[in-house]
Amino acid sequence: MEYPIWFNGSWKKASEVHVSVKDVGFLRGYGIFDFFRIMDGKPVFLSDHLDRFMRSADLMGLKYSYSKEELAACIHELAALSTDACLGVKMVLTGGESSNGFEPAETSNLWILPGVFQFADPIKGMRLISQVYVREMAEIKSLNYAFAIRNWAQVKASGADDLIYYTMEHGVSESSRSNLFYVKDGVIHTPNVHILEGITRKHVIDLASEMYQVNIGPCSLADFLQADEVFTTGSTKRVVPILAIDGKEIGNGARGPVTKQLYDLLVESEGK
């Protein structure tokens, strides 16, 4: 079915919703978003996503008039309409229609955009190439993904699937749209600097901490290259193995046992 789009207070047909050429999100990228899933009519980790959405808005200085409860009610309305096993839902908040092409408006614009969604293959895995980069305002889920998009042709030309960001000073931070972990000698490690703290990352850390030692702190690119397993987490991926970085095979080049176990545990937790 064609799902409606929420725009500034009501659900509308997709054909009736547009973005103004004066919107400062369109003109300057001044806006934030969040993405989550509705599985079999049930929003997954909705409270966490709404908390992050509102925190990003506050950190960005975006004005909004919706409470967490009101936003949750909108999402549950959508969930009740769902006829597909999995919907991806993107919430976008921009600075509204600018009077001079730069300054935000007094009223922000809010869209909620649903669409049928499919996960990345949890077994096939991904390959990354490294880039020296620190994402601006990494703690905010902003609309700015220009660096990754600018380098996307290089990613594809190299036969990779995404980037791994790092600096010599701080080590690895994240991938362009997901968080990163590595496993070495039965210990799980994940970076803590210059990252967006993902909702899936949070739940994976909680699940993993019940069975493994989990170290949250600086991680070098060499740590990842020498790991027994590397995996990435995100709402679009759950837990996906990283099979190679810069052409170097990780472990035995296949999904490892820790990655598989955490994937299975995460899927189980989503239904609770």
C-alpha positions as CSV (number, residue, x, y, z in Angstrom):
1,M,0.0,0.0,0.0
2,E,1.0,3.6,-0.3
3,Y,1.5,5.0,3.1
4,P,0.6,8.6,4.1
5,I,3.2,11.2,5.1
6,W,2.9,13.2,8.3
7,F,3.5,16.9,7.6
8,N,3.2,19.6,10.3
9,G,0.2,18.2,12.2
10,S,-1.6,15.7,10.0
11,W,-1.2,12.6,7.7
12,K,-1.5,13.5,4.0
13,K,-1.2,11.6,0.7
14,A,2.4,11.4,-0.4
15,S,1.5,13.3,-3.6
16,E,0.3,16.2,-1.5
17,V,3.5,16.7,0.5
18,H,6.3,18.9,-0.8
19,V,9.4,20.6,0.5
20,S,9.5,24.4,0.0
21,V,12.5,25.8,-1.9
22,K,12.7,28.3,1.0
23,D,13.1,25.6,3.6
24,V,16.5,26.1,5.4
25,G,16.9,22.4,5.6
26,F,16.9,22.3,1.8
27,L,18.9,25.4,1.3
28,R,21.5,25.0,4.1
29,G,21.1,21.4,5.4
30,Y,19.9,22.8,8.7
31,G,17.9,19.9,10.1
32,I,18.0,16.6,11.9
33,F,16.4,13.2,11.4
34,D,16.0,9.8,13.0
35,F,15.1,6.4,11.5
36,F,13.5,3.4,13.1
37,R,11.4,0.4,12.2
38,I,7.9,-0.9,12.6
39,M,7.9,-4.7,12.7
40,D,4.6,-6.5,12.3
41,G,2.7,-3.4,13.4
42,K,5.0,-2.7,16.4
43,P,7.5,0.2,16.6
44,V,11.0,-1.1,17.6
45,F,12.8,0.8,20.4
46,L,10.5,3.8,19.8
47,S,11.2,5.5,23.1
48,D,14.9,5.5,22.5
49,H,14.6,6.9,19.0
50,L,12.2,9.7,20.1
51,D,14.6,10.6,23.0
52,R,17.5,10.9,20.5
53,F,15.4,12.8,18.0
54,M,14.4,15.4,20.6
55,R,18.0,15.6,22.0
56,S,19.3,16.2,18.4
57,A,16.7,18.9,17.9
58,D,17.7,20.6,21.2
59,L,21.5,20.4,20.4
60,M,20.9,21.8,16.9
61,G,18.8,24.6,18.3
62,L,15.7,23.6,16.3
63,K,12.3,24.7,17.7
64,Y,9.5,22.2,18.0
65,S,6.1,22.1,19.7
66,Y,5.5,18.3,19.8
67,S,5.9,16.3,23.0
68,K,7.4,12.9,23.1
69,E,3.9,11.5,23.8
70,E,2.4,13.3,20.8
71,L,5.0,12.0,18.5
72,A,4.6,8.5,19.9
73,A,0.9,8.7,19.3
74,C,1.5,9.6,15.6
75,I,3.8,6.6,15.2
76,H,1.3,4.3,16.8
77,E,-1.4,5.6,14.3
78,L,1.0,4.7,11.5
79,A,1.7,1.3,13.0
80,A,-2.0,0.5,13.2
81,L,-2.2,1.2,9.4
82,S,0.8,-1.0,8.5
83,T,0.1,-4.0,6.2
84,D,3.8,-4.9,5.7
85,A,6.0,-6.9,7.9
86,C,8.7,-4.2,8.1
87,L,8.4,-0.5,7.6
88,G,11.3,2.0,7.8
89,V,10.2,5.3,9.2
90,K,12.2,8.5,8.8
91,M,11.4,11.6,10.9
92,V,12.9,14.8,9.6
93,L,12.8,18.2,11.3
94,T,14.2,21.3,9.6
95,G,14.5,25.0,10.5
96,G,11.5,25.9,8.4
97,E,11.0,28.4,5.6
98,S,13.7,31.1,5.8
99,S,13.0,34.7,5.0
100,N,16.5,35.3,3.8
101,G,17.8,31.9,2.8
102,F,19.9,31.6,6.0
103,E,18.0,32.3,9.2
104,P,15.6,29.6,10.5
105,A,11.9,30.4,10.7
106,E,10.0,30.7,14.0
107,T,8.2,27.4,13.1
108,S,10.1,24.3,12.1
109,N,8.9,21.8,9.6
110,L,8.3,18.1,10.6
111,W,7.9,15.2,8.2
112,I,7.3,11.5,9.1
113,L,8.0,9.4,6.1
114,P,7.3,5.6,6.1
115,G,8.3,3.1,3.5
116,V,8.6,-0.7,3.0
117,F,12.1,-1.7,4.2
118,Q,14.5,-4.6,3.8
119,F,17.5,-5.3,6.0
120,A,21.1,-5.7,4.9
121,D,22.1,-9.4,4.6
122,P,23.3,-10.5,8.1
123,I,25.6,-13.2,6.6
124,K,26.9,-11.7,3.4
125,G,28.5,-8.9,5.3
126,M,30.2,-5.7,4.2
127,R,33.6,-4.4,3.1
128,L,34.9,-1.0,4.2
129,I,37.6,1.4,3.1
130,S,39.2,3.9,5.5
131,Q,39.0,7.6,5.3
132,V,40.5,10.2,7.6
133,Y,37.5,12.2,8.7
134,V,35.8,13.5,11.8
135,R,32.1,14.1,11.3
136,E,30.9,17.6,12.3
137,M,28.6,17.5,15.3
138,A,28.8,13.8,15.5
139,E,26.5,13.6,18.5
140,I,23.6,15.1,16.4
141,K,21.8,13.0,13.8
142,S,22.0,15.9,11.3
143,L,21.0,15.9,7.6
144,N,24.7,16.5,6.6
145,Y,26.1,13.3,4.9
146,A,28.0,15.2,2.2
147,F,31.4,13.7,3.0
148,A,30.2,10.1,2.6
149,I,28.2,10.9,-0.5
150,R,31.1,12.8,-2.1
151,N,33.2,9.7,-1.6
152,W,30.6,7.2,-2.7
153,A,31.9,6.7,-6.2
154,Q,35.3,5.8,-4.7
155,V,33.6,3.3,-2.3
156,K,31.9,1.6,-5.2
157,A,34.8,1.7,-7.5
158,S,36.9,-0.1,-4.9
159,G,34.3,-2.9,-4.5
160,A,33.5,-1.8,-0.9
161,D,30.2,-1.1,0.7
162,D,30.9,1.8,3.0
163,L,33.5,3.9,4.8
164,I,35.3,3.6,8.2
165,Y,36.2,7.0,9.6
166,Y,39.4,7.5,11.6
167,T,42.1,9.9,12.6
168,M,45.7,9.3,13.7
169,E,45.0,11.2,16.9
170,H,41.7,9.7,18.0
171,G,41.5,6.4,16.1
172,V,38.4,4.9,14.6
173,S,35.0,6.6,15.2
174,E,32.3,5.1,13.1
175,S,31.0,4.2,9.6
176,S,29.0,6.7,7.5
177,R,25.7,5.4,8.8
178,S,26.4,2.9,11.5
179,N,28.5,2.1,14.6
180,L,31.5,-0.2,14.7
181,F,32.7,-3.0,17.0
182,Y,35.6,-5.4,17.0
183,V,36.2,-8.7,18.8
184,K,39.7,-9.7,20.0
185,D,40.4,-12.7,22.2
186,G,36.8,-12.9,23.3
187,V,36.6,-9.2,24.3
188,I,34.3,-6.7,22.5
189,H,35.5,-3.2,21.8
190,T,33.7,-0.2,20.4
191,P,34.9,3.5,19.9
192,N,33.5,6.3,22.1
193,V,34.8,9.5,20.4
194,H,33.3,11.5,17.5
195,I,30.4,9.1,17.2
196,L,26.6,9.2,17.0
197,E,25.6,6.9,19.8
198,G,23.3,4.6,17.9
199,I,20.2,3.0,19.4
200,T,21.1,-0.4,18.1
201,R,24.6,0.1,19.5
202,K,23.1,0.8,22.9
203,H,21.1,-2.4,22.9
204,V,23.9,-4.5,21.5
205,I,26.2,-3.2,24.3
206,D,23.5,-4.1,26.9
207,L,23.1,-7.6,25.4
208,A,26.8,-8.3,25.0
209,S,27.7,-7.1,28.5
210,E,25.7,-10.0,30.0
211,M,28.1,-12.5,28.5
212,Y,31.3,-10.7,27.4
213,Q,33.7,-8.0,28.6
214,V,32.8,-4.9,26.6
215,N,35.4,-2.1,26.4
216,I,34.1,1.3,25.3
217,G,37.0,3.6,24.5
218,P,39.6,4.5,21.9
219,C,40.2,2.0,19.1
220,S,42.8,2.4,16.4
221,L,42.5,1.4,12.8
222,A,45.2,-1.3,13.5
223,D,43.0,-2.7,16.2
224,F,40.2,-3.3,13.7
225,L,42.5,-4.7,11.0
226,Q,44.0,-7.2,13.5
227,A,40.6,-8.2,15.1
228,D,39.1,-11.7,15.2
229,E,35.8,-10.2,14.2
230,V,34.4,-6.8,13.2
231,F,30.8,-5.9,12.9
232,T,28.6,-2.9,12.4
233,T,25.3,-2.0,14.0
234,G,22.4,0.2,13.0
235,S,18.6,0.3,12.5
236,T,19.0,-0.6,8.9
237,K,21.5,-3.4,9.6
238,R,20.9,-4.9,13.0
239,V,24.3,-6.6,13.4
240,V,26.3,-7.2,10.2
241,P,29.8,-8.6,9.9
242,I,32.6,-6.6,8.3
243,L,34.6,-9.1,6.2
244,A,37.4,-6.8,5.0
245,I,38.8,-3.3,5.6
246,D,41.0,-1.7,2.9
247,G,41.1,-5.1,1.2
248,K,42.5,-6.9,4.2
249,E,40.4,-9.9,5.3
250,I,39.1,-9.8,8.9
251,G,39.5,-13.1,10.7
252,N,38.6,-15.9,8.4
253,G,36.6,-13.7,6.1
254,A,33.2,-14.9,7.3
255,R,30.7,-14.0,10.0
256,G,32.1,-14.9,13.3
257,P,30.4,-16.6,16.3
258,V,30.1,-13.5,18.4
259,T,28.6,-11.5,15.6
260,K,26.0,-14.2,14.9
261,Q,25.2,-14.6,18.6
262,L,24.6,-10.9,19.0
263,Y,22.5,-10.7,15.9
264,D,20.3,-13.5,17.1
265,L,19.9,-12.0,20.6
266,L,19.1,-8.5,19.1
267,V,16.3,-10.0,16.9
268,E,14.9,-11.8,19.9
269,S,14.9,-8.6,22.0
270,E,13.0,-6.7,19.3
271,G,10.0,-8.8,19.9
272,K,9.8,-8.1,23.7
